[in-house]
Amino acid sequence: MSVSSDLIALHCIVRREVSRILRLWLQTLVPPAVSTALYFAIFGKLIGDRIGSVDGGSSYLQFITPGLVMMCIITSSYGNASSSFFFVRFNRAVEEMLVSPMRNWIILLGYVAGAVVRSLMVGAIVVAIALVLSPSLSLAHPLVAVLSALLAATIFSLLGFINALYAKTLDDIGHVSHYVLTPLAYLGGVFYPISLLDAPWQAVAQVNPLAHMIGTFRYGVLGTGAPGFGLSIAVMLGLTLGLSALALVLLRRGVGTRS
């Protein structure tokens, strides 16, 4: 395939994914916004007003905002990539891509890009809700915030794509989200500073990749919360490259795509 053919194939996949997201907006965009608004109302306002300032003088609402945004980004990106490609496999539409001259990296990039778009849209909606409740919220380091959000969305889009290759049923997709992603997010410092943990548990938290993502994004938004900023970026870049290579190897071997 030529470069122009690659771009056309990539555009078709991404456009189809974005069209599906917008067509099913009541399922893809509204639920995360509603659940996060409840978190803001209950934890940020009712409880937060009694807690006062945390982690460098930020209000509790401002403190939990980056964590909730990042949690929405990772769950949306994982959910979109895993469910979308699973149904392509289930409906045997993947065979049309396999018999075409479309390259494996185009297939991977198309579905990852579609999932990243959805997660960033959800993240933008959550940020808008947070700004309504806390108008003084601003970005301390915009480039860091954008970079960490993009890397986190890409990582969990890749994870969702890989899981979709192995999944036999929709339950296989849901199990990872319910029993892995959500606990790691809550243990990654969404509602509390990692610095509050005792010394052994702080070391354990460093093994949790979501702690790096949440901490780096919080640093980009508030200017605090990421003492190991360089390490966190390195962890996210390493995961992105490693998962990309793994996904391409699985596609080349036909795992989940050839029966």
N, C-alpha and C positions, 0 to 999 in steps of 0.2 A: 504493500500500500504506500502511496505517496503521502507527503505531509498534509496536503489538502484533504485527502481521503481520511486520514487520521483525525483531522480537525472536524470534519463533517460527522464522522462516527461518534466522536466525543460530544459534539454539540447535540446530537440526537438523543444520546443517553441522558445527558444533564437536563435537556429541555423536557424530556418525558418525566424525569424525576421531579423537577420543579413544578410541572403542570399537575402532577399527582398530589404534591404537597398543597398547592393552592386550591385544588378541586376539593380536597378532603380537609379543609382548614379546621373544621369543627373537631376533627380527630387528631390532626397533626400539630396545630398551633394553640388552640384554646385550652385543652386540659392542663398542660404545664403552666400556663399563665394563671389559671384559676387556683391550682394547688399552691403555687408560689405566692400568690396574693394572700392566701390564707396564712402561710408561714409569716409573711410580713406583718399581717394584722395581729396575729396571736403572739409570735415571738418578738417581732421587731417593735411593736407599739405597746401592747399590754404588758408583756414581761420586760421588754427593753427599757421602758420608762422607769422601771423600778431597779434595774441593774445599773444604769448610769453609763459612764464612758468606760471603754475597754481598749487595750492594745494601742497605746499611744494617744489617747484622748478622743478617739472616734466614738460616736454613739453606737449602741448595740445594733440598731437598725442598719447603720452604715457598715458595721463590721460584718454582719451576716449576709449583706447584699452580694459581695463577690462570691461567697461560697454557694449561695443559692443560684446565682447566675451560672456558675461553673457546673453545678449539679444538673441543671436543666440542659446545659450544652452537652454534657457527656451522655446523659440518658437519651436525649433526642437523637444525637448522632448515631449512637449504637442501635437504637430502636429502628431508625429509618433504614440504615444499611442492611441490618439483619433481616428485617421483615420484607423489604423490597426485593432483595436478591433471593430470599427463600421462595417467595411467590413466583419469581421468574423461573426458578428451578422446578417448583411444584407444577406450574402450568406448561413446563417443557419449552418455554420460550427461549431458554438459554441455548437450545440446540440451533436456533437460527443464527445466533451470534457466533457459535463455534464453527459452523460450516461456512460462514462468511470470512473474508480476509481480515476481519477485525483483530487487532493485536490484543494479547492478554492485558497489557498495561493500560490500554484504552478502556477495556471493560472495567478494570479495577478503578481507574481514575474517575470514570464517569459516575459510578455508584458512590464512591467516596465523596466526590464533589457535590453530588446531590444531597447526601446526608449532612455534609458540612453546611450547605446553604440552609437547610432546615434548622439545624442547631443554632446557627447565628441569628436566624429570624426569631426563634424562640428566645434566645438570649437578649435580643434587642427589645422584645416585648417585656421581658422581666425587668430590664433596666428602666424602661419607661414607667412601669409601675412603681419601681423604687424611687424614681425622681419625683413622682407625684407625692409620695409619702415623705421624702427627704430631699427637698429642692436644692439643698446645699451640697449634695453629693457631686463630686467631680473626679476626673481622671488625673492622678498624680503623674503617671508615666504612661501615656497613651500607647506608645509603641510596644511596651512590655505587655500591657493588657491585651492588645490585639494579637501579638505573637503567641502568648500563652493560650488564648482562646482558640486560635487557629490550630495550634499543635494539639491541644486536648481534643478538639472536634475531629481532627484527622486520625488521631490514635484510636479513638473509640469507634469511628467509622470503619477503620481497618479491622478492629476486633469484631464488629458486627458482621462485616463481610466474611471474615474467616469462619465465624460461628455459623453463618448461613450455608457455608459449603458443607459443614458436617451435620447440620440439624436434620433430623428426620421428621419432626413435627414442630408445631408452633410452641409446644411446651419446652422444647430444648432451647428455644430462644428466650422464653420468659424466665427460665430457671437462672440463667446467667445474670439477667437484669435484677431479679428479686434477691438472689442469694449471694451475689458477688458485688455488683456495681453499687447497689444502694448501701449495703453495710460499709464498703470501703469509703463511700462518699461521706457518710456520717462520722466515720472514724478518722477522716482526713482533715478535720478542723472546720467543718461548715459552721458550727454553732459555738465554737470555743477556740481560743488560741492554743496552738500546739505547745507553746511555752509553759502552759499551766500544768502539763503532764510532768510526772516525776521522771528522773533521769533515765531509768531503763525504758519507760514507755515512749520517751522522746526519740530514743534510738530506734524503737520498733516502728514509730510513725514515719521515720525516714525511708523505710522499706516500702511504704504505701505510695504508689505513684500518684494517687489522687491528692495526697498531702502536698506533693510538689506542685501539682497543677493549681490547686486552690491557693496555696501560699504565694505562688508567683503572680497569679491573677489578682490576689488581694494587694500585693505590693504594687502592681500596676495601677490599681484603682485608688488605694488609700495611701500608698507610700510606705506601708509597714507590712510585716508578716512574712518576709522571705529572707531570713538570714543567710540561707544557702542558695542565693539566686542563681549563680553560675552552675551549681550542681543540678538544680531543678531543670534549667534549660537543657543541660546536657542529657539528663534522664529522658526528657520528652523527645529530644532529637534522636536519641538512641532507639527509643521505642518506635518512633515513626519509621526509621530506616529498617529496623529489624522486622516489624510487622509487614511492611511493604514487601520486603524480600520474601518472607514466608508466604504471603498471599499469592505472589507471582509464581512461586514454586508449586503451590497447591493447584493453581490454575493450569500450569504447564503439565502437571501430572494427571489432570482430569479429576481430582478429588471432588466429589459431589456434583460434577457436571457431566460425567460420562458413566453410563450404566452398563 
